[in-house]
Amino acid sequence: MTKSTRSQLVKYFLLTFGWSWLINFPRVLVYFDILSIPPVLSTIMGYLSVFGPMIAAFLLTWNHSKREGVKLLWKSGWSTKFPKKWLIPTLLLMPLMGLLTFLILKLLNHPIQWKNGLPPAMIVPIGLLIYLLGALPEEYGWRGYALPRLQTQFSPLAASLILGVIWALWHLPLHFIEGTTQFNIPILEYFAQTVLLSVIYTWLFNGTRRVFVPILFHAIGNITAAAFPYWVTTTGRWVSFIILLIAAILIVVVKSTNFHKNRVTRLEG
């Protein structure tokens, strides 16, 4: 990794954490009864905090590559110019793992907490919100900016694990904000699941070299979890984790497309 790339990554992580954690800090204080914030304001702050990765990515891309770099990064988030076979795991992997989790829980006679799930009529509108105000701003940063640079020094697997830990840590304040998904999940369990997910994101990104794919995968994963709330119980989380672990191991073992490479080209070219 060159000194310039290392500097870019350090600046990216500092900006990303600085933006998101500073905005979420008052919301965390609410949890400790130190501060009171109107629910509407807290929701707005939550949406703003998610844009940390995207803002950092575009600011640093402009600083390094100016207009052409920004244009290339932006287009990558909307471009569908990649082998369409990658749409199969992008669209189906998370729903299939969710369905398998559901079937296993049924076999175990474990009750499903449907009251915590998203009503079918709300899947499309909430799904659009998840895509535009969650998945898109996150993935422009994590996979669009950080991952390609990490892979100039580390193997895809190592880069995935490193980014997975950092990505999970970025979510830490949400474990202390009531109403978030993370609030209901023990920190270590969430960290483990996020690191495994990072492996799959890298596989998809390296196979397509388009940020659009991780964005879509991220959104579908969140929609699946919203529609099927397996994560609200310990058993549900562990069943899901084991399935995710098997999927990640299979991807690494069979060295699926591009996972055998030790270097990738940056989006900036």
N, C-alpha and C positions, 0 to 999 in steps of 0.2 A: 504494500500500500504506500503510495507516494505521500509526501508531507502535505501536499495540497489536498489530496483526498481525505486524509486523516483530519485535516483542519475543517474541511467541509462537513464531515460527519459530526465532529464535536460541536460545531456551530449549529448544525441541524438539530441535534438532540437537546442542546441548551435552549434553543428557540422554541422547540416543540413543547418541552416540559415547562418552560417558563410561561408561555402563553396559557396552556391548559391548566396547569396547577395553580397559577395565580388567580385565574377566573373561578376555579372550583374551591379555592381555599375558604372563601366566606361560606360556601355551602357545607363544607366540612365542619366549620365552627357551629353551624346549626345543630349538627349531630351531638356536639358536646355541650349544648345549651349555653353557648357563649354569645351567640348572635341569633337574630330573628330576621328571616327574609320572606317576603310574600311569595307564595307558591308560583305565581306567574313569572315573577322575576327570576326565581330559581330555575325554572324551566328554560327561560331565555338564556340564562348564563350557561346552562348545561349544553345547549345547542352551540353557543359561541365557542365553548371550550374545545369542542370536537374539531374545530377548524385549525387547531394548532399545527398538526402535521402538514396540512396543505399550505398554510401561510408560510411556514418555514421553508418548505420545498420550493415554492415559487420565488420567494425572496432570494434565496441562495442561488437558484438557477439563474435568475436575472443578474445577480452579482457576478456569476461566473461565465454565463453564456449569453447574456442579454436577451434580446427579443427572439432570436432563433431558438435558443434553448427553451424559453418559456413556451413558445409556440409548439415545439416538439413534445414537451411534457404534457401540455394541455390536450393535444390531439391524441396522445396515447390513451387518454382516459375515455375517449369516445370512438376510437378506431376499431373496426371489426375486421381489419385486414390481417387475419391469422388463420391457420388451418382450423376449419370448423369442427373437426373431431374433438377439439378441446372444449366445445360447448357441452359435450356429454357429461364430463365430470363437473364442469362449472355449474351446470343447471341441476344435475341429479344427485351428486355425491352427498350433499348435506341432507336433502329430503330422504334419501334412501337410508342414511345412517339414523335419521330421526325415526323413520318407520321401523327399522330394525330394533332400535331402543324401545319403541312402543310395544313391539311383539314380545320382546324378552320380558318386559315389565308385566305384560299380560300373563305370560307363562309363570311368572313368579307370584302372580296374584297380588301384585303391588298396585295400589290405587293411583290413578292419574288425577292430578289436581287441575281439572279442566277449568275451574273457576279463575285460575291465574292465567289462562290462555287467551289468545286473541280471537274474538268472534269472527267467523268466516266472512261476514259482510265488511269487516274492517281490514282484511288482509291486503287488498289492493291499495287503499289510501295510506294506510300505515306503512305498507311496503315502499311506497314512493318516498315517504318521509325518511325511512331508514336508508334508502338508496342515496338520496340527495343531501341529507343532513347528518349522515353517519358514515356509511361505507365510502362514499366518494371523497369527502375531505380527509378521511383517514388514509385511504390507500394511495392517494397522490403522494403522500409523504412516505409511508412505510415501504411500500413496494415500488413506488415510482421514483423515489429519491434515495432512500437509505439502502435498500437491498442491492441495487446494482453496484453501489460503491463498496459495500461490504464484500461483495463477491470478487472484487479486484484483488483481494488479499486472502480470502477464505474460501473453502469449498462451499458449494451450495448448502450442504447439510450444516456445516459449522456456522455459516452466515445465518441460516434459518434459526438455529438455536440461540445465537447471540441476539438477533433481532427479536426473537420470541420473548426472551427474558425482558428486554427493554420495553417492548410493546406491552407486556403484562404489567410491568412496573408503572408505565404511563397511566394505566387504569386505576392505580392504587387508591386515589382519593374517592373514587366512585364506591368503594366498599364501605365508605362512611357517609354516604348520601342516600337517605331513604327514598325509595321509588325507583332506583336503578336496579338493573339485573344483578350487578356485582354485589349489591347490598345483601342479597340472599345467598351468596356463595362464599364459602370459606376462602380466604386469600390463597392458601397453598394449592387448593383444588383448582382455582381459577388460573393460577400461574401455570400449573402443569398442562391444563387443557389448552391454554393460549400458545405455549411453546410447541405443542404437537400440531396445532393448527398452522403455525408459521411454516412448518415443513411442507404442508400441502399448498399453501399460498406460493411458496417459492417454486414448487414443481409446476404449478399452473402459469406463473409469470415467466419462468424460463422457457416454457413450451410455446409461449405466444409472443413474448416481448411486448405485451400491451398491458397497460394499467387497467384497461376496461375489464379484463377478465377477473383480476382480484377484486375489483369493485363489485362486479356482479356476484361473484362467489360470496363475498362478505355480506352483501345484502340478502341473498337467498339463505345463508346460514342464520342470520339474525331473524329473518321472517319465519323460518322453520322453528326456531326456538320460541318465538312469540306465539305461534299457532299451537305448538305442542310443548307445554311447560314441563318437560322432564327434569329440568335443572332445579326445580324447587325442592326436590327431595334428595337425600344423600344417596339412596339406591339408584335413582334416576341418573344422577351425575356420574356415579361410578360405572354404571352400565355404558353410558355414553362415552366415558373416558376410555374404557377398554376397547370399544369399537373404533374410536378415533386412533388409539395407539396401534391397533392392528393395521389400520389403513396407512398410517404414517410409516410403519415398519415395512409394509409391502412396497410402498413407493421407493423407499431407500434401498431395500434388498434387490429389487428387480432393476434398479437404476433406470427408472422411467425417463422419458425424453428429457434430455439436457441435464439430468441430475448427475451424470458422470463427468460433466465439464467442471473445470476448476476456475474458469474465468468466463465472464459474460461481458458483452459490450454495453456501455451505458446508454441510456435513452438519448443522451445528448449527442451520441455518435463521437 
